Amino acid sequence: MRILGIDPGIAIVGFGLIEANGGQAQMLSYGAVTTEAGLPLATRLYQIGNDMEELIAQCKPDVISIEELFFNNNITTGIAVAHGRGVILYSAEKCGIPLYEYTPSQVKQAVVGYGKAEKKQVMDMVKRLLKLRAVPKPDDAADALALALCHARSATSLLARANLAAKQTI
C-alpha cells in the first residue's frame, strides 16, 4: 500500500510517501510544498491546491494520511492551517484518494508507542523505522512520514481488518 502522509500548513506543507507491506515500511520520497510569505491567503491556498493535485498525480498513493487540526495557544495560526488543511482535503477528494485523519496523540502512539512522546522521539523513530541515515528535513516532512507510518500501522491492525470485514458483509 502506498501511503502519502501530509502535515498541513500554509507556509509549509510536509509530505512523505511510503510503501507499506506486511508490517514493513519503506520510504519512497518526502519533501515540502511551500508558499511565499506575504502573498494573499487566497493565492497561497490556490497554490497549495494545485501543488497537492500535482503531488498526488506524481506519487499515485492508495491512501492519504493527514493530521487532524490541533490548536495550540495561537488561534490565528490554527485558523490559517485550517484553511490549508481544507484545501488539502478538497484535493484528495477531487483526486478520488481515500483520506484518513489522525490526531497528534494517535501518531505518537503508533510511531513511538506513547501518545505523549516528545517530537524528538517521534523524529528518531521515523528515522529508525524507515532505516534512514538521518531525520528527514524539514521537520514537516518528518511529521508527514510519521503520519504515513501511523496509517500503515493502524490499517494493518486487527481492529481495522475487523471493521473492513464488517463493512464488506453489509
N, C-alpha and C positions, 0 to 999 in steps of 0.2 A: 504494500500500500504506500503510495506517495502522499506524504502529508506536508502541506505548506503551513507553517506556523507564522502568525502575524502578530507583531507587537504594535498596536495602533498609536498614532500620534499625528501631529500637524507638521512639525519641523522635520521629524524623522519617523519613518515607518520601518521598523525592522522586519526582515523576513528570513526564514530558514526552511529549506526543503530537505526532508529526509525520506529514505526508503526504509520501511519497517516490515519485517517478515519474521514470524515465529519468535517474537521476543528479542530479536536483534534489530538494531537500527544503524543506518549508515548515512552520514551527512552527504548530500549531493551538492548543495550550494547555500550560500547565505549572503546577506548584504543589507542595504538600506535604501529606501526611496526617500529623497529629501526634497523639501521645498524651501524656497528662498525667503528669509525673514523680510518683513516689510511689504510683501505682496498682499493685496486684499485677500481676505479669508476665502471668498468665492473662487478666486484664481487658484489658490493653494488647494482647495478641495477638488476643483476640476482636474488639476494636475495629478493629485493622488488617485482619483478615479481612473484617469487614462493610464497612469503607470501601473495600477493594480491589474487592470484588464490585460495589459501587455505582459505583465509578470505571470499572470495565470495562464495565458496562452503559451508562454515560453516554458513554464515549469510543468504544465499538464498534471496538476495534482488530482488525486482521487477525492481528497477532502481538504478543508481548511480549518485550522485550529486558531482561534483568536481569543485574546484576553478580554474578559468581561470588564466593564468600566469600573474603575476603583477611584473614588475621590479621596485624595489626601486632604491636606489643610487648604490648598489653593483651589477654590472652586472655579476661578476663571480659567485656569489651565485645564481643569477637568471638563469644562464646557467645550473648549477648543478641541480636546482629544475626542470628546463625544461626537463632534461634527465629523472629524476624520474617520472615526470608527463607523459612523453611519454610512459614509461613502464606501468604505471597505465592505461592509455588509451588503450594500447595494451591488457592488461589483461582483461579489461572489455569487449572489443570486442571479444576476444578469448572465453570468457565465455558466450557470447551472451546476455549480460545485457545492456539495453538502458542506454545511458550516457547523462547527461545534465550538461552544464557548466555555471557558474555564476561568475560575476566579484565581487570583494570585496564590491563595492558600492551596487550592487543588493542584496547581502547577508545582509548588514547593513539595507537597506531599508525594506527588507522583515521581518527581525527579530526585529529591533528597531523602524522602521518607519521613519528613517532619514538616507540617503545614506552616510553621513559624520560622523556618530556616532563614538565615541571612542571605542576602543577594550574592555574596562571595561564595557561599556554599553551593548555591544553585549553579553559578558560573563554573565552578570547579567540577561539579558532577556532569554538566553538559560536556565539558572537555573530556572527562573520563569515559562517559557512556558512548560518546561518538568517536573515541580514540583519536582525538585531535592533539596536535603538538602544543597548541596554545588556546586560550579562551578567545572565542571569536570577538572581533571588534567591528563596529561599535557595540556597546552593551545591548542596544536594541536588537541587534541580530542574534546575540547570545540568548536574549529573552525569547525571541521568536523560535529559536531551536528548542528551548525548554518547553515552549507551548506545543511544538510538534511532538516532542518526546512524551509529554503529558498525554496527548491524544493516543499515541502509539500504545502506551501502557493501559490507558482507560479502555480503548477499543478492543483490546485482547483479554480483558478481564472476564471472568466467568459471569459476572452480573451483566456486562454488556452483551455477551453472547446469549444469555437467557432472555434479555429484553428483545434482541433481534429475533430469536426463535418464536417468542410470544407474538410479535408483530406479524411474522410470516404465517402464523396459524389463524389469524383473524380474517 
